[in-house]
Amino acid sequence: MWNRDRSTRNALDKLLTDAPAVPPSPTASTASKAPEAKPEPIPPAAVPKATALPAPTPAVKTSVLGPTLKFKGDLVADEDLVVQGHIEGSILHSRGITIGQDGTMLGDIRARRVVVEGRVEGDLYALEAVSVRATADVFGSIYAPRVGVMEGAVFNGEIDMKHAPAVPQTGTAATAGPPDLEMSSSQVDEVLMSNTGTDF
């Protein structure tokens, strides 16, 4: 019987030694958290330097003459102008002028650029271009190096590109090309007046 108990014990010992080891269950002392990895500091030389943003370009000034405005006389301006009201007289303008769909102009317009969406009774002189939109009624002649008349527009007059206001060339060598957009207001006024012979 002793031999049988001993052989049983030997068999149990063999089973225990051959069995895979079971990891011990975590206790309060063994269940400590693994240390967290801290990020390495970036050396100052590796940090890109901030570049300065470009300065914002100044916005072009635009004046609007509303639909309830009625003006009689000669108008001289040095900023983009949108006319939605009624003007009787003449306009001398060193920048772009737009006669809006509600605008009415009785008189001549002299400007760098002219856009007509409403009604104009008078001649148009432009250093760069005249654009007559589909909603426009124009009764007068157009003098400009570039002219566009859209389908649907009412136009009664002549278009003369040969006798358009001339733009003086700047720089040491006069070269053919688009008009100089950096002309001052006084230069624009002088060119427009010398080509039309009208005093304001």
C-alpha positions, 0 to 999 in steps of 0.5 A: 500500500505504501508503494501504491501511495508512493507511485501515486504521489510520483505520478501527481508530481510528474503531472505538476512538473509537466503542466504549463506554468500559470502566471500568478494573478495580479495583486495590489503589489504586482499590478503596478502600471508600466512607466509612461514614455515621455516625449523627447524635447525638440531641440530649438534648432529643429523648430522652423522659424515662423515666416512673416505673412505678406502685408494685405493689399489695400482695397480699392475704394469704390463709391456708390451713388444710390438710386434716390440720388439726383446730381446736376453738374460736373463730377470729378472723382479719383476712385471707382464709382458706381452710379445707380442714381441720376446725373445730369452733367459731365464726369471726369474720372481717373479710375473705373466708372459703372453706370448701374442698371438703375443709373441714368447719365445725361452727359459725357463720361471721361474715365480710365474704364467705363461699364454701362449697364443702365442708360447713357445719353452722351459720349464715352471716352476711355483710356482703356476700355468701354463695356456696354452690357446687355441691359444698357441703352447708350445714345452717343459715340464711344472713343476707346481702344477696346470696346465691347457691346453685348447682345441685347444692348441698345446702342445708337452712335459711333465707335471710334477706336482710332481717335481714342484718348492716347496713353503716354508711354512711361520709361526710357524706351516707349514700347507698345503694350497695354496702358500704364495702370500706374498713371496718377490721377492728374496724368489721367485727367490731363490725357483725357482733357487733351484728347477731348478739348473740353474744359471742366 
